[in-house]
Amino acid sequence: MDEKPRRKTILMCPPDHFGVAYVINPWMEGQTARTDPTEARKQWLGLKALIEPLAEIAVMAPQPALPDLVFTANAGFPIGRQVVVSRFRCPERRGEEPFFRAFFTERGFDLIDPPDELHFEGAGDALHDAARDLIWVGHGFRSHEDIAPFLEARFAKRAISLALADPRFYHLDTCLCPLPDGYLMYFAGAFDAASRARIEAIVPEGKRICVEAADAETFCCNAVALDRKVILNQASHALQERLREAGLTPALTPLSQFIKAGGAAKCLTLELQ
């Protein structure tokens, strides 16, 4: 009798201390102290409820004075039992590092530090494309360009370096999302010309889901893909239909409070295994 596939584990952190307390990306402009804690919790629980039937959820404790700890995608980049831990570029987020390290240590991961002086913001800028067994790696605003060859050598997987060109899409996971069956959802306008060409050379046209700016600006690419479900904040009817044509099921859940800080579904989660 065939064994059932092992359920993935997703790391999340409750938004007890979430808010916009500083400005480190364009989405935060004008949003300081303008989040609604009650609505943020409701939205976070809505995302969690969609994930729970599809994966185990590991919850780490929120911490005072660390409003962005809720964005667990930036904890590090794990493959198997190894994790390259984050070294944040922005001083405002560096206080998160010991809490993420403690979580990984308690879970039995082998912690790997990025090379000295290289900033790296975890699965915000490194995305494993399981269908191709490669790593898409973004750089330009938060993570250093040299992190791609480091990840390639460390994990013995091809790492594709992509230069981010639009400050609104400051992390790779805000503008690119690997999907099942080799599909790739992305916003071409977030990348420089060389990076767009690199994507097109690797991903066949029929597998590319290139979204319009209006969809990208609602963080459609900041999605969580589990089984054949794609969980995201919002998507146009056209994009939803394109996902269905690919054999995928879009599941929309409002995350407007977190977009004020520059994150949505993917930013609020980290796939551990």
C-alpha positions, 0 to 999 in steps of 0.5 A: 500500500502506497504511503501518503505524501508527507505533509509540509510544515509551515512556520508562522508567527501571530501578529500580536505586535505587528504594525508599521513602526518605521519605513524601510520599503515604499509600501510603508510610506504613510502607514506608520501606526495606521494598521488595525490590530483586530483586523490584522489578527482576523486576516492572519487567522484567515490565512492560517485557516486556509493552510491548516488542511494542507500542511502542519503549522509551526507557530513561533512566539511574537516579540515586543518591539519586533513588528515584522517578526510576523513575516517569517519568510525572512527567517532563513532559507531551509532545504532539508535539515539545513537552513541558511539564516538571514542577515538583515540589511535594515537595522530595524529588523536585525533584532529578529535574527536571534529569535529566528536562530533560536527557533531553528536550533530548537527544531534541530536544523543545521544553521549556516551563516551567510558569508561575512558582510553579505546581507541575505533575507531568507526565503524573501529572496531565495525560492526553491523551484521544486519542478526544476530543482533550482533556486531563484535568487533575487538581489538589489534591495535587500540581499547581496548579489553574491548570495546566489553562488553561495547558495548554489555551492552550499546546496548543490543546486543551480541558483539563478540570479535575478536583479530586482529593479522596482523598489516596490518589489524589494524582495523576490517573493513579492514578484515571483512564485514557483508553482506546481508542474513547472509553472512560474507566476511573476511580474516582468516589470519587477526585473531588469532586462537581463533577468527577464531574459534569464527567466524566459530562457529557463521557463517555457512560454506555456509555463509562464504566468506573467501577471499584469501590473494591477495584479502585481500591485495587490501582491498576487505573486506573494502567494503560498502554493500547497498541493494544487491550491494557490493562496493569495491576497487578491487576483483579477478574474483573468489571473484566476482563470489562468491559474485554473487553466494550469490545473490550480485552484486560487484561494483568495484571502484578504491581507490588506493590513500586512500589505501596509508593511509590504507583505502578504501570504508568502511573507507571512509563511516559511516552508520548513520541509 
